Amino acid sequence: MLSLLSACFYLGAPFKAVDQFASVPGDRSVVVGITHVTLGDDNEKNNVFWEYTRQVIESLPEHQGYLGHKLRKKLLADEAWTMTVWENEDALDQFVRGSQHGMAIGKGLPAVKSARFVRLVLPRAQTPLDWDIAEQMMSDKGRNLY
């Protein structure tokens, strides 16, 4: 029964937007980055992954073009989803290539069993996506990272 519960339930944080999010016209395109990560069974490596993930999340508002994010974690499993919203593709690219994100990948990668990513360009009014839509977009358009 416990494994059935873990397969069905997620703990999610609500969308956290910066002030600029509301000022972007609803019909203007923004970029949404969605990541889905599954971790291995090594608790020590997983703890390192979660610590660096926390640091990256805390650094998001420092990045130019960042508009907001939301997260969710599968209960009783080491599986996580992130969704970030950016003013444009350059802003997302700068974040991904930045030192904080790069360090997190380098330190957290040993814990990762699989990772997928999808980038979407959508009208701001359609963001943030519901998780069921994000899962469908990942299934339809996502690419494997690891």
C-alpha positions as CSV (number, residue, x, y, z in Angstrom):
1,M,0.0,0.0,0.0
2,L,2.8,2.4,0.8
3,S,4.4,2.0,-2.6
4,L,1.0,2.8,-4.2
5,L,0.8,6.0,-2.2
6,S,4.3,7.1,-3.2
7,A,3.4,6.5,-6.9
8,C,0.4,8.8,-6.6
9,F,1.2,11.7,-4.5
10,Y,3.5,14.7,-4.9
11,L,4.4,17.5,-2.5
12,G,4.5,20.8,-4.5
13,A,5.3,24.3,-3.7
14,P,3.1,27.0,-5.2
15,F,4.3,29.2,-8.0
16,K,6.6,31.9,-6.7
17,A,6.7,34.9,-9.1
18,V,8.8,38.1,-9.0
19,D,7.0,41.4,-9.3
20,Q,7.8,41.6,-13.1
21,F,5.8,38.5,-13.8
22,A,2.4,40.4,-13.4
23,S,3.6,43.3,-15.6
24,V,4.4,41.1,-18.6
25,P,1.4,41.3,-21.0
26,G,-0.5,38.0,-21.1
27,D,-0.1,37.6,-24.8
28,R,3.7,38.1,-24.7
29,S,5.8,35.0,-25.1
30,V,7.9,33.8,-22.2
31,V,10.1,30.7,-21.9
32,V,9.3,27.8,-19.6
33,G,12.0,25.3,-18.6
34,I,10.8,22.1,-17.1
35,T,13.1,19.5,-15.6
36,H,12.3,16.0,-14.3
37,V,15.0,14.2,-12.2
38,T,15.1,10.7,-10.7
39,L,17.8,10.0,-8.2
40,G,19.6,6.8,-7.4
41,D,19.6,4.9,-4.0
42,D,22.7,6.5,-2.4
43,N,21.3,8.8,0.4
44,E,24.6,10.6,0.8
45,K,24.8,11.6,-2.8
46,N,21.1,12.4,-2.9
47,N,21.5,14.8,0.1
48,V,24.3,16.6,-1.8
49,F,21.9,16.9,-4.8
50,W,19.1,18.4,-2.7
51,E,21.5,20.8,-1.0
52,Y,22.7,22.2,-4.3
53,T,19.2,22.2,-5.7
54,R,18.2,24.4,-2.7
55,Q,21.0,26.8,-3.4
56,V,20.1,27.1,-7.1
57,I,16.4,27.8,-6.2
58,E,17.5,30.4,-3.7
59,S,19.6,32.1,-6.4
60,L,16.9,32.3,-9.0
61,P,15.8,35.9,-8.2
62,E,19.3,37.1,-8.8
63,H,19.2,36.1,-12.5
64,Q,18.1,38.7,-15.0
65,G,15.0,37.7,-16.9
66,Y,13.8,35.3,-14.2
67,L,10.0,35.6,-13.7
68,G,9.1,32.7,-11.4
69,H,9.2,29.0,-10.5
70,K,7.5,26.1,-8.9
71,L,8.6,22.7,-7.7
72,R,7.3,19.4,-6.7
73,K,8.7,16.2,-5.2
74,K,7.2,12.7,-5.3
75,L,6.4,11.6,-1.8
76,L,8.5,8.8,-0.5
77,A,10.7,8.8,-3.6
78,D,13.8,10.7,-4.8
79,E,12.1,12.2,-7.8
80,A,11.6,15.9,-8.5
81,W,10.2,18.4,-11.0
82,T,11.2,22.0,-11.5
83,M,9.5,24.6,-13.6
84,T,11.0,28.0,-14.2
85,V,9.6,30.9,-16.3
86,W,11.9,33.4,-18.0
87,E,11.5,36.6,-20.1
88,N,13.2,35.0,-23.1
89,E,15.5,32.2,-24.2
90,D,18.7,34.2,-23.5
91,A,17.7,34.6,-19.9
92,L,17.2,30.9,-19.5
93,D,20.5,30.2,-21.3
94,Q,22.4,32.6,-19.1
95,F,21.0,30.9,-16.0
96,V,21.8,27.4,-17.3
97,R,25.4,28.4,-18.2
98,G,25.9,30.3,-14.9
99,S,28.3,29.4,-12.2
100,Q,25.7,28.5,-9.6
101,H,23.8,26.1,-11.9
102,G,27.1,24.7,-13.2
103,M,28.4,23.9,-9.8
104,A,25.1,22.3,-8.8
105,I,25.2,20.0,-11.8
106,G,28.8,19.1,-11.1
107,K,28.2,18.3,-7.5
108,G,24.7,16.8,-7.8
109,L,25.2,14.7,-11.0
110,P,26.6,11.6,-9.1
111,A,23.1,11.2,-7.5
112,V,21.1,11.4,-10.8
113,K,19.8,8.2,-12.3
114,S,17.9,10.0,-15.1
115,A,17.0,13.6,-16.1
116,R,14.8,15.0,-18.8
117,F,14.3,18.6,-19.9
118,V,11.8,20.5,-22.1
119,R,11.8,24.2,-23.1
120,L,8.5,25.8,-24.2
121,V,7.7,29.2,-25.6
122,L,4.2,30.1,-24.4
123,P,2.1,33.2,-23.9
124,R,2.7,34.5,-20.3
125,A,-1.0,34.1,-19.6
126,Q,-0.6,30.3,-20.0
127,T,2.0,30.1,-17.3
128,P,2.7,28.5,-14.9
129,L,1.5,25.2,-16.4
130,D,-0.4,22.7,-14.3
131,W,1.7,19.7,-13.5
132,D,-0.4,17.3,-15.6
133,I,0.2,19.5,-18.7
134,A,3.9,19.8,-17.8
135,E,4.1,16.0,-17.7
136,Q,2.4,15.7,-21.1
137,M,4.8,18.3,-22.6
138,M,7.7,16.4,-21.1
139,S,6.4,13.1,-22.6
140,D,5.7,14.7,-26.0
141,K,8.7,17.1,-26.4
142,G,11.2,16.4,-23.6
143,R,14.7,15.2,-24.2
144,N,16.9,13.0,-22.1
145,L,19.8,14.7,-20.4
146,Y,21.2,11.7,-18.5
